[in-house]
């Protein structure tokens, strides 16, 4: 039996999907706690929250809700520390580097659509020597995921129809954005998913347990 046709283009979420950024985000969060005289939180506790952004990490680290008057200053401190070391320990997830190499050698387009601000995403991508055909960040457009427009914008830049594109992510909002954009919604279980997350309810077309499994489905042999 022949394999299903490959998608014409790939789009990846960044944190928790393409790159394991949790070590550097966790370090910045614990530096915030240290700044407030608090002991470090366990890495596993922090890892489950990093996809939810700086504000979620501030709430986890200090117990400050978004509306708390000290929240914004704490978030600025955390992000400043993160900005000093965005790629010290971050790495492409296992199995994905061969996929990207094979995809590029075949002349197939791929890109990144992230809710991470460009001032952190672009240096990270550069430090890891990644060469996406497009990088769409949180501050590039007036809207961000789960709005479909960032995915549509990326597809246009790659010259790929949305229906012929996979969007790969590790968060419900990624799947919602993919579905709304008319793309194949692909979720990865190795990402930053809390244990109590009801993933069976995600609007997902396909799941992959590992980067290697994802690569095996996308590299013609």
Secondary structure, 3 states (H helix, E strand, C coil): CCCCCCCCEEEECCECCCEECHHHHHHHHHHHHHHCCCCCCCHHHHHCCHHHCHHHHHHHHHCCCCCCCCHHHHHHHHHHHHHCCCCCCCEECCCHHHHHHHHHHCCCEEEEECCCCHHHHHHHHHHCCCCCCCEECCCCCCCCCCCCHHHHHHHHHHCCCHHHEEEEECCHHHHHHHHHHCCEEEEECCCCCCCCCCHHHCCCCEEECCHHHHHHHHCCC
